[in-house]
Amino acid sequence: MSFLRQTLRPAAIAQSATRLAKPSASSTLPQDKSNGFGFIRHNALPPKPRQTSVTEIRGPYYSAMGPGYLSDVLSTMGEHVDGLKFAGGSFSLFPESELRKLIDLAHDHGVYVSTGGWMEHVLTQSDAAEAVDKYLAKCKDVGFDVIEISTGFLSLPPDDWVRLAERVQKVGLKPKPELGIQFGAGGDTEAADLESMGTSDPSRVINMAKRFVDMGVERMMIESEGITENVKSWRTDVIQAILREIPLEKVMFEAADPKVFNWYIREFGVDVNLFVDHSQIVQLSCLRRGIWGMADTFGKITTYRPEGN
């Protein structure tokens, strides 16, 4: 079951299901065979809430985002957005009333809302257990659906990481661990500085991912730094190793660079789950639908899904 379906209130779920399942005046033009562009081929994706082809967008971080800004993004591209992530603890800077407006607006468009990796900061408090419980309680109160659990800057024992995910589940929220091979990832650290710290063996990511899958975690984020970001050459071997062991629907790849998400779609098709900046949602959606692309993907991204399959 999806992040959104398990965490929204029943009334919100019913409204979302009705809105997404029933064609209406807000359907996109490629879906309209009578009066739109339905006569032009495009890749059909599963309806929301999706397990594959999931796109999560970054909310406020590199730029501010208020209800008007987010409304513009979702009223035009909401069909193609599955999740909204507040990166870097950005949500903690908002007046609560404005934060609630953004979260409610996302839910109105069938979009789940994630905290981003601020748990790393919470864990550094003098009484981490108390801080975590208060943090989770407040996040649930304001309407978050997903708690990202990153450890890019911390050395956290694997059992503690699992225990933390279980705590998130216990309060009725969805944990989304962020896994990566690069220590110090997540803060725009220079490539040379990251290189000096070294990287972990991919088996560490795979072993942790398996533990999270076994405990019922729906999806994990794969950190881009050390793999496709701040590296001299992409570590595509790490990506392939992860996908040999972990089902595609259980992972989401951070890909906030057009060349990176173009590569992921080319290599793994439209079903790969991706995290991008909100400014890139149109470009990524064109690529997923097969209606545009770069030189190596234009006209080449396709699906075979006979009706009823």
VEXMIDO-365470 format. One line per 5 residues: for each residue x, y, z of N, C-alpha, C. Coordinates in nm, 3 decimals, decimal comma. Layout:
N
X Y Z X Y Z X Y Z ~ ...;
END
This chain:
309
0,085 -0,119 0,000 0,000 0,000 0,000 0,089 0,124 0,000 ~ 0,044 0,232 -0,063 0,129 0,348 -0,084 0,145 0,434 0,039 ~ 0,247 0,523 0,034 0,265 0,622 0,139 0,135 0,697 0,162 ~ 0,076 0,748 0,051 -0,039 0,836 0,061 -0,159 0,763 0,118 ~ -0,188 0,643 0,070 -0,309 0,573 0,110 -0,305 0,533 0,256;
-0,187 0,500 0,310 -0,181 0,455 0,448 -0,177 0,570 0,548 ~ -0,146 0,690 0,504 -0,123 0,796 0,602 -0,225 0,909 0,598 ~ -0,299 0,924 0,489 -0,399 1,029 0,484 -0,524 0,986 0,559 ~ -0,601 1,083 0,605 -0,728 1,055 0,669 -0,821 0,990 0,568 ~ -0,917 0,906 0,613 -1,008 0,836 0,521 -1,078 0,929 0,424;
-1,125 1,045 0,473 -1,196 1,137 0,385 -1,104 1,187 0,274 ~ -0,978 1,216 0,313 -0,882 1,265 0,213 -0,851 1,157 0,112 ~ -0,842 1,031 0,158 -0,815 0,919 0,067 -0,928 0,905 -0,033 ~ -1,052 0,913 0,017 -1,167 0,897 -0,071 -1,170 1,008 -0,176 ~ -1,143 1,133 -0,133 -1,142 1,243 -0,228 -1,034 1,225 -0,332;
-0,914 1,182 -0,286 -0,802 1,162 -0,378 -0,832 1,052 -0,478 ~ -0,887 0,940 -0,429 -0,918 0,827 -0,517 -1,021 0,868 -0,621 ~ -1,124 0,944 -0,580 -1,227 0,988 -0,673 -1,168 1,079 -0,779 ~ -1,084 1,171 -0,735 -1,026 1,268 -0,828 -0,935 1,201 -0,930 ~ -0,856 1,104 -0,885 -0,757 1,044 -0,974 -0,817 0,937 -1,063;
-0,922 0,871 -1,016 -0,977 0,759 -1,092 -1,077 0,804 -1,199 ~ -1,146 0,916 -1,178 -1,253 0,958 -1,266 -1,205 1,069 -1,360 ~ -1,206 1,046 -1,493 -1,166 1,152 -1,584 -1,253 1,275 -1,566 ~ -1,193 1,391 -1,574 -1,267 1,514 -1,555 -1,208 1,621 -1,644 ~ -1,259 1,743 -1,625 -1,209 1,855 -1,704 -1,062 1,881 -1,678;
-1,010 1,829 -1,563 -0,870 1,853 -1,529 -0,777 1,746 -1,584 ~ -0,831 1,647 -1,658 -0,746 1,546 -1,719 -0,647 1,613 -1,814 ~ -0,529 1,554 -1,826 -0,430 1,615 -1,915 -0,469 1,595 -2,061 ~ -0,420 1,679 -2,146 -0,457 1,675 -2,287 -0,425 1,541 -2,355 ~ -0,311 1,476 -2,325 -0,287 1,346 -2,388 -0,389 1,238 -2,348;
-0,458 1,257 -2,234 -0,558 1,161 -2,190 -0,692 1,182 -2,259 ~ -0,708 1,293 -2,326 -0,836 1,329 -2,388 -0,832 1,292 -2,537 ~ -0,896 1,180 -2,569 -0,895 1,132 -2,707 -0,995 1,205 -2,795 ~ -1,093 1,269 -2,734 -1,198 1,336 -2,812 -1,159 1,479 -2,851 ~ -1,107 1,554 -2,754 -1,083 1,695 -2,780 -0,939 1,740 -2,753;
-0,855 1,649 -2,707 -0,719 1,685 -2,673 -0,617 1,627 -2,768 ~ -0,505 1,579 -2,710 -0,397 1,522 -2,790 -0,391 1,370 -2,775 ~ -0,506 1,309 -2,745 -0,510 1,165 -2,728 -0,478 1,086 -2,854 ~ -0,480 1,153 -2,969 -0,446 1,086 -3,095 -0,295 1,075 -3,115 ~ -0,218 1,141 -3,027 -0,072 1,136 -3,037 -0,019 1,039 -2,932;
0,067 0,948 -2,972 0,117 0,845 -2,883 0,193 0,903 -2,764 ~ 0,166 0,847 -2,645 0,243 0,880 -2,525 0,240 0,759 -2,433 ~ 0,335 0,751 -2,343 0,340 0,640 -2,248 0,239 0,662 -2,137 ~ 0,146 0,570 -2,122 0,051 0,576 -2,012 0,118 0,524 -1,885 ~ 0,101 0,596 -1,776 0,158 0,556 -1,647 0,045 0,511 -1,555;
0,078 0,436 -1,450 -0,027 0,396 -1,356 -0,090 0,518 -1,291 ~ -0,217 0,508 -1,251 -0,279 0,620 -1,179 -0,223 0,633 -1,038 ~ -0,232 0,750 -0,981 -0,190 0,769 -0,843 -0,292 0,706 -0,749 ~ -0,248 0,656 -0,633 -0,110 0,646 -0,584 -0,033 0,533 -0,651 ~ 0,087 0,565 -0,700 0,168 0,472 -0,778 0,273 0,402 -0,692;
0,313 0,285 -0,737 0,426 0,213 -0,678 0,551 0,224 -0,766 ~ 0,529 0,242 -0,896 0,638 0,262 -0,992 0,611 0,391 -1,069 ~ 0,712 0,441 -1,138 0,703 0,570 -1,207 0,676 0,683 -1,109 ~ 0,715 0,664 -0,983 0,692 0,764 -0,880 0,792 0,879 -0,897 ~ 0,740 1,001 -0,892 0,825 1,120 -0,900 0,804 1,203 -0,774;
0,911 1,223 -0,700 0,909 1,311 -0,583 0,984 1,437 -0,619 ~ 0,929 1,551 -0,584 0,994 1,678 -0,615 1,043 1,746 -0,488 ~ 1,153 1,819 -0,501 1,203 1,899 -0,390 1,117 2,025 -0,378 ~ 1,077 2,054 -0,255 1,003 2,177 -0,229 1,098 2,291 -0,200 ~ 1,070 2,373 -0,100 1,157 2,487 -0,071 1,293 2,443 -0,018;
1,397 2,495 -0,077 1,534 2,475 -0,029 1,625 2,568 -0,107 ~ 1,639 2,544 -0,237 1,720 2,634 -0,319 1,644 2,762 -0,352 ~ 1,513 2,756 -0,341 1,430 2,876 -0,357 1,313 2,864 -0,261 ~ 1,258 2,979 -0,221 1,143 2,978 -0,132 1,020 2,928 -0,208 ~ 0,924 2,874 -0,134 0,801 2,825 -0,197 0,685 2,848 -0,102;
0,589 2,927 -0,146 0,468 2,949 -0,069 0,350 2,881 -0,135 ~ 0,229 2,894 -0,077 0,110 2,828 -0,133 0,082 2,867 -0,278 ~ 0,103 2,995 -0,313 0,077 3,036 -0,450 0,169 2,968 -0,550 ~ 0,297 2,962 -0,515 0,398 2,897 -0,600 0,366 2,748 -0,614 ~ 0,342 2,680 -0,502 0,313 2,537 -0,508 0,182 2,511 -0,582;
0,084 2,598 -0,563 -0,043 2,582 -0,634 -0,022 2,587 -0,785 ~ 0,064 2,677 -0,831 0,094 2,685 -0,974 0,157 2,554 -1,023 ~ 0,253 2,502 -0,945 0,320 2,378 -0,985 0,219 2,263 -0,993 ~ 0,136 2,248 -0,891 0,048 2,132 -0,884 -0,078 2,146 -0,968 ~ -0,128 2,268 -0,986 -0,247 2,284 -1,070 -0,215 2,254 -1,216;
-0,090 2,274 -1,254 -0,049 2,245 -1,392 0,011 2,106 -1,408 ~ 0,091 2,060 -1,311 0,166 1,936 -1,325 0,136 1,833 -1,216 ~ 0,029 1,856 -1,140 -0,001 1,766 -1,028 -0,022 1,621 -1,067 ~ -0,071 1,596 -1,188 -0,091 1,459 -1,235 0,041 1,383 -1,239 ~ 0,151 1,454 -1,255 0,282 1,392 -1,274 0,367 1,394 -1,147;
0,314 1,448 -1,038 0,387 1,459 -0,911 0,325 1,365 -0,809 ~ 0,409 1,283 -0,746 0,361 1,189 -0,644 0,395 1,232 -0,503 ~ 0,510 1,297 -0,487 0,554 1,335 -0,353 0,621 1,470 -0,352 ~ 0,617 1,536 -0,236 0,682 1,666 -0,215 0,773 1,653 -0,094 ~ 0,900 1,686 -0,112 0,998 1,672 -0,005 1,051 1,809 0,038;
1,047 1,834 0,170 1,107 1,953 0,227 1,252 1,921 0,264 ~ 1,346 1,962 0,181 1,485 1,925 0,202 1,549 2,007 0,313 ~ 1,649 1,948 0,379 1,735 2,020 0,469 1,669 2,084 0,590 ~ 1,558 2,030 0,635 1,490 2,089 0,751 1,423 2,221 0,720 ~ 1,402 2,249 0,591 1,346 2,379 0,551 1,209 2,404 0,613;
1,132 2,299 0,635 0,997 2,317 0,688 0,999 2,376 0,829 ~ 1,109 2,357 0,902 1,116 2,408 1,039 1,124 2,560 1,045 ~ 1,152 2,624 0,932 1,165 2,769 0,927 1,032 2,839 0,901 ~ 0,929 2,764 0,865 0,801 2,822 0,826 0,717 2,861 0,948 ~ 0,633 2,963 0,936 0,524 2,977 1,032 0,435 2,853 1,018;
0,387 2,799 1,127 0,311 2,675 1,119 0,190 2,685 1,028 ~ 0,122 2,799 1,031 0,003 2,814 0,948 0,036 2,802 0,799 ~ 0,152 2,855 0,758 0,191 2,848 0,618 0,237 2,708 0,580 ~ 0,305 2,640 0,673 0,345 2,502 0,648 0,223 2,414 0,627 ~ 0,123 2,430 0,713 0,001 2,351 0,699 -0,068 2,377 0,565;
-0,063 2,501 0,519 -0,124 2,532 0,389 -0,056 2,453 0,276 ~ 0,077 2,447 0,280 0,150 2,374 0,177 0,118 2,225 0,182 ~ 0,116 2,169 0,302 0,089 2,026 0,317 -0,053 1,994 0,272 ~ -0,148 2,075 0,314 -0,288 2,053 0,273 -0,304 2,065 0,122 ~ -0,235 2,160 0,063 -0,242 2,179 -0,081 -0,188 2,056 -0,155;
-0,075 2,002 -0,106 -0,020 1,881 -0,167 -0,120 1,766 -0,157 ~ -0,180 1,747 -0,040 -0,278 1,640 -0,022 -0,398 1,658 -0,114 ~ -0,439 1,781 -0,136 -0,552 1,808 -0,226 -0,524 1,760 -0,368 ~ -0,396 1,751 -0,402 -0,357 1,705 -0,536 -0,307 1,561 -0,536 ~ -0,336 1,486 -0,429 -0,294 1,346 -0,423 -0,145 1,328 -0,412;
-0,077 1,422 -0,345 0,069 1,420 -0,332 0,105 1,399 -0,185 ~ 0,187 1,297 -0,157 0,233 1,277 -0,019 0,342 1,379 0,013 ~ 0,366 1,401 0,142 0,462 1,503 0,185 0,566 1,439 0,277 ~ 0,693 1,464 0,246 0,805 1,406 0,319 0,886 1,516 0,388 ~ 0,942 1,481 0,504 1,022 1,576 0,580 1,158 1,605 0,519;
1,211 1,517 0,437 1,352 1,528 0,404 1,434 1,477 0,520 ~ 1,565 1,493 0,514 1,655 1,424 0,606 1,688 1,495 0,736 ~ 1,597 1,576 0,790 1,628 1,654 0,910 1,646 1,566 1,034 ~ 1,609 1,439 1,025 1,628 1,347 1,137 1,773 1,345 1,184 ~ 1,867 1,368 1,092 2,009 1,371 1,130 2,036 1,478 1,235;
1,971 1,591 1,222 1,989 1,698 1,319 1,920 1,663 1,451 ~ 1,803 1,603 1,442 1,728 1,565 1,561 1,809 1,466 1,646 ~ 1,878 1,374 1,581 1,955 1,272 1,652 2,076 1,327 1,727 ~ 2,115 1,450 1,699 2,231 1,508 1,768 2,192 1,579 1,897 ~ 2,063 1,581 1,932 2,021 1,647 2,055 2,066 1,568 2,177;
2,073 1,635 2,293 2,128 1,571 2,413 2,047 1,449 2,456 ~ 1,915 1,454 2,441 1,830 1,338 2,469 1,763 1,299 2,338 ~ 1,832 1,214 2,262 1,786 1,181 2,127 1,651 1,110 2,128 ~ 1,629 1,021 2,225 1,504 0,946 2,230 1,385 1,040 2,248 ~ 1,397 1,133 2,341 1,289 1,228 2,364 1,270 1,320 2,243;
1,381 1,365 2,186 1,374 1,455 2,071 1,307 1,387 1,952 ~ 1,342 1,261 1,928 1,281 1,188 1,817 1,130 1,175 1,836 ~ 1,087 1,138 1,956 0,944 1,122 1,981 0,868 1,253 1,963 ~ 0,924 1,362 2,013 0,858 1,492 1,999 0,857 1,536 1,852 ~ 0,964 1,509 1,783 0,975 1,543 1,641 0,869 1,469 1,561;
0,858 1,339 1,583 0,760 1,259 1,510 0,618 1,304 1,541 ~ 0,591 1,334 1,668 0,457 1,377 1,708 0,419 1,507 1,637 ~ 0,512 1,602 1,630 0,482 1,729 1,565 0,467 1,712 1,415 ~ 0,551 1,630 1,355 0,540 1,606 1,211 0,405 1,546 1,176 ~ 0,360 1,453 1,257 0,229 1,392 1,234 0,119 1,495 1,254;
0,134 1,580 1,353 0,033 1,681 1,384 0,012 1,778 1,268 ~ 0,121 1,821 1,204 0,105 1,919 1,095 0,068 1,854 0,962 ~ 0,074 1,720 0,956 0,024 1,652 0,837 0,124 1,580 0,750 ~ 0,251 1,569 0,792 0,347 1,493 0,712 0,304 1,347 0,700 ~ 0,339 1,286 0,587 0,310 1,145 0,561 0,433 1,058 0,576;
0,548 1,113 0,540 0,672 1,037 0,527 0,783 1,104 0,608 ~ 0,858 1,024 0,682 0,975 1,073 0,756 1,099 1,014 0,690 ~ 1,178 1,099 0,626 1,303 1,050 0,568 1,404 1,032 0,680 ~ 1,479 0,924 0,674 1,582 0,895 0,775 1,716 0,886 0,705 ~ 1,789 0,995 0,709 1,921 1,002 0,645 2,029 0,987 0,751;
2,142 0,934 0,709 2,258 0,925 0,798 2,386 0,963 0,724 ~ 2,374 1,052 0,627 2,491 1,089 0,547 2,602 1,153 0,627 ~ 2,565 1,224 0,736 2,664 1,292 0,819 2,690 1,220 0,950 ~ 2,619 1,110 0,974 2,629 1,042 1,103 2,675 0,898 1,086 ~ 2,740 0,847 1,190 2,774 0,705 1,196 2,673 0,641 1,291;
2,575 0,574 1,234 2,465 0,516 1,312 2,468 0,365 1,296 ~ 2,471 0,289 1,405 2,471 0,143 1,394 2,348 0,093 1,318 ~ 2,364 -0,010 1,236 2,251 -0,061 1,158 2,129 -0,095 1,242 ~ 2,148 -0,157 1,358 2,033 -0,192 1,442 1,959 -0,067 1,490 ~ 2,032 0,040 1,518 1,968 0,164 1,561 1,887 0,226 1,446;
1,940 0,214 1,326 1,872 0,267 1,207 1,737 0,194 1,188 ~ 1,741 0,063 1,202 1,618 -0,016 1,191 1,521 0,021 1,304 ~ 1,576 0,037 1,425 1,492 0,073 1,539 1,424 0,208 1,516 ~ 1,495 0,300 1,455 1,441 0,432 1,426 1,327 0,422 1,324 ~ 1,347 0,340 1,221 1,241 0,319 1,122 1,117 0,257 1,186;
1,139 0,163 1,278 1,027 0,101 1,348 0,951 0,203 1,433 ~ 1,025 0,298 1,491 0,961 0,401 1,572 0,871 0,488 1,486 ~ 0,918 0,519 1,366 0,838 0,598 1,273 0,709 0,522 1,238 ~ 0,723 0,394 1,209 0,606 0,312 1,178 0,508 0,308 1,295 ~ 0,560 0,300 1,415 0,476 0,286 1,533 0,384 0,405 1,553;
0,430 0,525 1,513 0,345 0,643 1,531 0,252 0,666 1,413 ~ 0,254 0,573 1,315 0,163 0,582 1,203 0,212 0,661 1,084 ~ 0,343 0,684 1,077 0,402 0,751 0,962 0,487 0,651 0,883 ~ 0,531 0,692 0,765 0,606 0,602 0,678 0,754 0,639 0,678 ~ 0,841 0,550 0,721 0,984 0,580 0,715 1,037 0,565 0,573;
1,124 0,655 0,534 1,193 0,640 0,406 1,342 0,660 0,430 ~ 1,414 0,551 0,455 1,559 0,563 0,475 1,628 0,613 0,349 ~ 1,728 0,697 0,367 1,811 0,740 0,255 1,945 0,669 0,267 ~ 1,979 0,592 0,166 2,099 0,508 0,166 2,198 0,560 0,063 ~ 2,325 0,551 0,097 2,427 0,595 0,002 2,563 0,539 0,037;
2,657 0,558 -0,052 2,793 0,507 -0,030 2,889 0,616 0,013 ~ 2,842 0,743 0,013 2,932 0,854 0,040 2,906 0,914 0,178 ~ 3,004 0,905 0,267 2,991 0,973 0,396 3,004 1,123 0,375 ~ 2,924 1,201 0,447 2,926 1,346 0,431 2,836 1,394 0,321 ~ 2,751 1,304 0,266 2,663 1,342 0,156 2,542 1,417 0,210;
2,489 1,506 0,125 2,365 1,574 0,158 2,379 1,721 0,186 ~ 2,500 1,775 0,185 2,516 1,916 0,218 2,592 1,996 0,116 ~ 2,591 1,952 -0,010 2,661 2,023 -0,118 2,810 2,036 -0,090 ~ 2,867 1,935 -0,027 3,011 1,934 0,000 3,087 1,922 -0,132 ~ 3,200 1,989 -0,142 3,279 1,983 -0,264 3,327 1,841 -0,292;
3,339 1,809 -0,422 3,376 1,674 -0,464 3,510 1,631 -0,405 ~ 3,606 1,724 -0,402 3,739 1,689 -0,350 3,732 1,652 -0,202 ~ 3,650 1,723 -0,126 3,636 1,693 0,017 3,569 1,558 0,037 ~ 3,467 1,529 -0,045 3,399 1,399 -0,034 3,494 1,286 -0,073 ~ 3,574 1,309 -0,176 3,666 1,206 -0,222 3,767 1,170 -0,114;
3,808 1,269 -0,036 3,906 1,244 0,069 3,848 1,157 0,181 ~ 3,715 1,156 0,196 3,651 1,074 0,299 3,634 0,929 0,255 ~ 3,639 0,906 0,123 3,621 0,770 0,074 3,474 0,732 0,067 ~ 3,447 0,615 0,010 3,311 0,567 -0,005 3,297 0,427 0,055 ~ 3,173 0,391 0,086 3,145 0,259 0,141 3,132 0,157 0,027;
3,146 0,031 0,062 3,120 -0,075 -0,034 2,971 -0,083 -0,060 ~ 2,929 -0,101 -0,186 2,785 -0,109 -0,217 2,711 -0,217 -0,138 ~ 2,783 -0,319 -0,092 2,717 -0,425 -0,017 2,653 -0,372 0,111 ~ 2,710 -0,266 0,168 2,653 -0,207 0,289 2,513 -0,152 0,259 ~ 2,499 -0,081 0,148 2,369 -0,028 0,108 2,271 -0,141 0,083;
2,315 -0,243 0,013 2,227 -0,354 -0,023 2,181 -0,429 0,102 ~ 2,272 -0,455 0,194 2,235 -0,527 0,316 2,134 -0,449 0,399 ~ 2,154 -0,318 0,411 2,060 -0,236 0,485 1,925 -0,230 0,414 ~ 1,929 -0,218 0,282 1,805 -0,212 0,206 1,722 -0,340 0,225 ~ 1,789 -0,452 0,228 1,718 -0,578 0,249 1,651 -0,582 0,386;
1,718 -0,531 0,487 1,659 -0,528 0,620 1,535 -0,439 0,622 ~ 1,544 -0,326 0,555 1,428 -0,237 0,550 1,312 -0,298 0,473 ~ 1,343 -0,366 0,364 1,236 -0,434 0,288 1,169 -0,539 0,375 ~ 1,249 -0,614 0,449 1,195 -0,721 0,534 1,103 -0,666 0,644 ~ 1,128 -0,543 0,689 1,045 -0,487 0,796 0,926 -0,408 0,742;
0,908 -0,410 0,609 0,790 -0,349 0,550 0,805 -0,207 0,503 ~ 0,927 -0,156 0,497 0,948 -0,021 0,443 0,913 -0,022 0,295 ~ 0,831 0,073 0,256 0,783 0,073 0,118 0,886 0,117 0,016 ~ 0,963 0,219 0,051 1,056 0,274 -0,049 1,172 0,341 0,020 ~ 1,290 0,330 -0,041 1,412 0,391 0,011 1,471 0,486 -0,093;
1,531 0,594 -0,044 1,597 0,689 -0,133 1,744 0,651 -0,146 ~ 1,795 0,652 -0,269 1,938 0,627 -0,293 2,004 0,761 -0,319 ~ 2,092 0,799 -0,228 2,162 0,927 -0,234 2,252 0,933 -0,358 ~ 2,249 1,046 -0,427 2,324 1,058 -0,553 2,472 1,087 -0,532 ~ 2,507 1,154 -0,421 2,648 1,190 -0,402 2,733 1,065 -0,385;
2,842 1,061 -0,457 2,927 0,944 -0,459 2,890 0,846 -0,570 ~ 2,773 0,869 -0,631 2,728 0,780 -0,739 2,719 0,858 -0,871 ~ 2,633 0,960 -0,876 2,621 1,042 -0,997 2,646 1,190 -0,970 ~ 2,670 1,225 -0,845 2,691 1,365 -0,808 2,822 1,381 -0,732 ~ 2,896 1,487 -0,764 3,025 1,515 -0,700 3,122 1,398 -0,714;
3,127 1,343 -0,834 3,222 1,236 -0,865 3,286 1,267 -1,000 ~ 3,404 1,213 -1,021 3,473 1,233 -1,148 3,409 1,149 -1,258 ~ 3,360 1,031 -1,223 3,287 0,947 -1,318 3,175 0,876 -1,243 ~ 3,062 0,855 -1,308 2,946 0,796 -1,244 2,974 0,652 -1,203 ~ 2,925 0,616 -1,084 2,937 0,479 -1,034 2,812 0,399 -1,073;
2,797 0,376 -1,202 2,680 0,301 -1,248 2,683 0,156 -1,199 ~ 2,802 0,109 -1,163 2,812 -0,027 -1,109 2,738 -0,039 -0,976 ~ 2,736 0,070 -0,898 2,664 0,069 -0,770 2,514 0,059 -0,795 ~ 2,465 0,135 -0,892 2,323 0,132 -0,924 2,282 -0,007 -0,969 ~ 2,361 -0,066 -1,057 2,328 -0,201 -1,107 2,333 -0,304 -0,995;
2,430 -0,290 -0,904 2,440 -0,384 -0,792 2,317 -0,375 -0,703 ~ 2,270 -0,253 -0,677 2,150 -0,236 -0,594 2,030 -0,301 -0,660 ~ 2,012 -0,278 -0,789 1,893 -0,330 -0,857 1,900 -0,479 -0,886 ~ 2,017 -0,537 -0,873 2,024 -0,684 -0,882 1,965 -0,749 -0,758 ~ 1,969 -0,678 -0,646 1,929 -0,736 -0,519 1,797 -0,680 -0,464;
1,762 -0,559 -0,503 1,645 -0,490 -0,447 1,547 -0,460 -0,559 ~ 1,418 -0,493 -0,542 1,319 -0,466 -0,647 1,314 -0,318 -0,683 ~ 1,292 -0,291 -0,810 1,290 -0,154 -0,861 1,191 -0,066 -0,787 ~ 1,074 -0,121 -0,753 0,971 -0,039 -0,688 1,005 -0,003 -0,544 ~ 1,108 -0,068 -0,487 1,145 -0,041 -0,348 1,246 0,071 -0,333;
1,297 0,123 -0,444 1,398 0,228 -0,435 1,358 0,349 -0,518 ~ 1,407 0,463 -0,476 1,393 0,588 -0,550 1,533 0,648 -0,561 ~ 1,569 0,690 -0,680 1,703 0,744 -0,702 1,699 0,896 -0,706 ~ 1,789 0,957 -0,631 1,804 1,102 -0,638 1,868 1,136 -0,771 ~ 1,803 1,223 -0,848 1,849 1,249 -0,984 1,822 1,393 -1,025;
1,860 1,487 -0,941 1,829 1,628 -0,966 1,926 1,692 -1,065 ~ 1,944 1,628 -1,177 2,025 1,678 -1,287 1,968 1,614 -1,413 ~ 1,932 1,693 -1,514 1,868 1,637 -1,634 1,946 1,523 -1,699 ~ 2,079 1,534 -1,702 2,156 1,425 -1,764 2,144 1,296 -1,683 ~ 2,127 1,310 -1,551 2,116 1,192 -1,465 1,980 1,127 -1,483;
1,870 1,204 -1,473 1,741 1,137 -1,487 1,716 1,090 -1,630 ~ 1,778 1,156 -1,727 1,771 1,106 -1,865 1,834 0,967 -1,874 ~ 1,948 0,950 -1,806 2,017 0,820 -1,806 1,933 0,712 -1,737 ~ 1,875 0,747 -1,622 1,794 0,648 -1,550 1,675 0,601 -1,634 ~ 1,606 0,692 -1,699 1,491 0,653 -1,782 1,538 0,572 -1,901;
1,648 0,610 -1,961 1,701 0,534 -2,075 1,740 0,393 -2,035 ~ 1,804 0,380 -1,919 1,855 0,250 -1,878 1,747 0,158 -1,819 ~ 1,652 0,215 -1,744 1,557 0,132 -1,670 1,411 0,154 -1,709 ~ 1,385 0,245 -1,802 1,250 0,266 -1,849 1,169 0,358 -1,760 ~ 1,043 0,377 -1,796 0,959 0,477 -1,730 0,924 0,441 -1,586;
0,940 0,314 -1,547 0,896 0,271 -1,415 0,991 0,311 -1,302 ~ 1,111 0,355 -1,332 1,207 0,388 -1,227 1,156 0,508 -1,146 ~ 1,169 0,500 -1,015 1,125 0,606 -0,924 1,237 0,709 -0,907 ~ 1,204 0,838 -0,921 1,307 0,941 -0,922 1,269 1,061 -0,836 ~ 1,372 1,121 -0,777 1,359 1,245 -0,702 1,430 1,355 -0,780;
1,357 1,464 -0,810 1,414 1,575 -0,885 1,374 1,707 -0,819 ~ 1,434 1,815 -0,863 1,393 1,946 -0,817 1,258 1,981 -0,879 ~ 1,178 2,063 -0,809 1,047 2,097 -0,863 1,057 2,170 -0,997 ~ 1,169 2,237 -1,023 1,187 2,309 -1,149 1,205 2,214 -1,266 ~ 1,227 2,085 -1,239 1,255 1,987 -1,345 1,137 1,894 -1,374;
1,023 1,916 -1,308 0,913 1,822 -1,322 0,859 1,816 -1,465 ~ 0,857 1,927 -1,535 0,805 1,926 -1,672 0,898 1,847 -1,763 ~ 1,028 1,873 -1,752 1,125 1,803 -1,838 1,122 1,653 -1,812 ~ 1,119 1,612 -1,685 1,115 1,470 -1,654 0,985 1,407 -1,702 ~ 0,874 1,476 -1,687 0,745 1,421 -1,729 0,738 1,403 -1,880;
0,794 1,496 -1,955 0,801 1,480 -2,101 0,880 1,354 -2,137 ~ 0,988 1,331 -2,063 1,073 1,215 -2,088 0,999 1,086 -2,054 ~ 0,935 1,081 -1,936 0,861 0,961 -1,897 0,751 0,927 -1,999 ~ 0,681 1,029 -2,043 0,570 1,007 -2,136 0,616 0,978 -2,277 ~ 0,746 0,995 -2,303 0,799 0,964 -2,435 0,768 1,068 -2,541;
0,736 1,191 -2,498 0,699 1,293 -2,595 0,813 1,388 -2,626 ~ 0,923 1,378 -2,553 1,041 1,462 -2,577 1,160 1,393 -2,515 ~ 1,279 1,446 -2,533 1,396 1,386 -2,475 1,523 1,449 -2,525 ~ 1,636 1,389 -2,486 1,765 1,433 -2,536 1,798 1,351 -2,662 ~ 1,916 1,373 -2,717 1,951 1,306 -2,842 1,945 1,154 -2,830;
1,978 1,101 -2,711 1,980 0,956 -2,695 1,847 0,898 -2,648 ~ 1,749 0,986 -2,618 1,620 0,936 -2,569 1,500 0,984 -2,652 ~ 1,516 1,086 -2,732 1,404 1,136 -2,811 1,348 1,026 -2,901 ~ 1,221 0,996 -2,886 1,156 0,894 -2,969 1,190 0,751 -2,932 ~ 1,264 0,731 -2,821 1,311 0,597 -2,786 1,253 0,543 -2,655;
1,186 0,625 -2,578 1,132 0,582 -2,449 0,989 0,532 -2,470 ~ 0,968 0,404 -2,455 0,839 0,346 -2,489 0,798 0,240 -2,388 ~ 0,675 0,191 -2,400 0,622 0,086 -2,313 0,539 -0,010 -2,396 ~ 0,512 -0,128 -2,342 0,419 -0,223 -2,405 0,321 -0,268 -2,298 ~ 0,203 -0,208 -2,296 0,106 -0,234 -2,191 -0,034 -0,243 -2,252;
-0,065 -0,359 -2,310 -0,200 -0,374 -2,364 -0,305 -0,347 -2,257 ~ -0,418 -0,294 -2,298 -0,524 -0,260 -2,204 -0,562 -0,382 -2,122 ~ -0,572 -0,363 -1,990 -0,607 -0,474 -1,901 -0,486 -0,540 -1,839 ~ -0,363 -0,502 -1,880 -0,241 -0,559 -1,821 -0,179 -0,462 -1,722;
END
